[in-house]
Amino acid sequence: MLLRSAIALGCALAAPSALAANDWSFKNVSVNWLDWSDGTETRTNAGAFGGKKDFAYLELEGGFGGNWGEAYGFFDIENPGMGSTETDSRDQRRYAAKAIARFNVAEVGGLPLQVYTHLYDTRDHHGFFDQNRVLGVGTSWRSGNFWVKPFIGAHQELKSGVGAHFNGWMAGYVAGYDFTAFGQSLSLTQWHETEFARKERFLAMGNPDGGVTQGKKTGQNGAVALWWNVNKSLTTGVQYRYADDKLGSATYQNAMIYSVKYNF
């Protein structure tokens, strides 16, 4: 409860400051297709749950920042053309949202020391939900066209059938490199999260050999992307999505994501 309250309070306090001193912002809407590898589908669908199937999703994404810090978020509708009564549960509509805020509180060695808050929520129509809450510290660094923003923090998880409990720690980063090739504007980006010292109550996962098993205390989650900024309004890209002992399955999982974004 304390972590959840701190995150909610931090986001509430950020809003007026950001609107008053906003140096940059972006927002876009995108259409995406996520294509799991054949091996991922075989391994995950052998388990009691966590089985993977290709799907489309719509995403609204945006961010803003200034001297105070920055905020970022997205909202996804997965299987947007489906409902809640599909025969195959993997075809049913799902929702996912993420909100991140970084507040500059000091400067150390020329780098900002930031309070980092992170909330990720996913749920379906049948009562399943899983919410990750992180409160910690972060920083950001830029050199030329390369930038990286690492963080580490305490991780609380709220999950259907389990409740809200401390679930170890999370560390990660987002990074990017902007460049030009063949006269075109391109960007390489990556986001990565490592959960470690996770608690047993959250480690029930689908077993690639069938049934249910206990996952590892450490899990990995992320994506590497190449973006082509066609013009100010249009961006298209391809992402390599990966996860290990995450997403409900005690195995490595990977997919390709194909995206088209309209930038406002």
QUIHUQUI-V304896 format. One record per backbone hydrogen bond with DSSP energy under -1.0 kcal/mol. NH is the residue of the N-H (numbers start at 1). CO is the residue of the C=O. Records with the same first field share a line. If there is no record, write none. Layout:
NH=CO / CO
//
This chain:
5=1
6=2
7=3
8=4
9=5
10=6
11=7
12=8
13=9
14=10
15=11
18=14
19=15
20=16
21=17
23=65
24=65
26=63
28=61
29=262
30=59
31=260
32=57
33=258
34=55
35=256
37=254
41=37
42=38
43=39
44=40
45=41
47=44
48=211
55=34
57=32
58=77
59=30
60=75
61=28
62=73
63=26
64=71
65=24
66=69
69=66
70=102
71=64
72=100
73=62
74=98
75=60
76=96
77=58
78=94
79=56
82=79
91=88
92=89
93=83
94=78
95=123
96=76
97=121
98=74
99=119
100=72
101=117
102=70
103=115
104=68
105=113
106=113
108=111
111=108
113=106
114=138
115=103
116=136
117=101
118=134
119=99
120=132
121=97
122=130
123=95
124=128
130=122
131=158
132=120
133=156
134=118
135=154
136=116
137=152
138=114
139=150
141=148
143=146
146=143
147=176
148=141
149=174
151=172
152=137
153=170
154=135
155=168
156=133
157=165
158=131
159=163
160=129
162=159
163=159
165=157
167=155
169=196
170=153
171=194
172=151
173=192
174=149
175=190
176=147
177=188
178=145
179=186
181=184
184=181
186=179
187=227
188=177
189=225
190=175
191=223
192=173
193=221
194=171
195=219
196=169
198=217
202=199
203=200
205=213
206=248
207=211
210=207
213=205
215=203
219=195
220=244
221=193
222=242
223=191
224=240
225=189
226=238
227=187
228=236
229=185
230=228
231=234
235=261
236=228
237=259
238=226
239=257
240=224
241=255
242=222
243=253
244=220
245=251
249=246
250=206
251=249
253=243
255=241
256=35
257=239
258=33
259=237
260=31
261=235
262=29
263=233
264=27
//
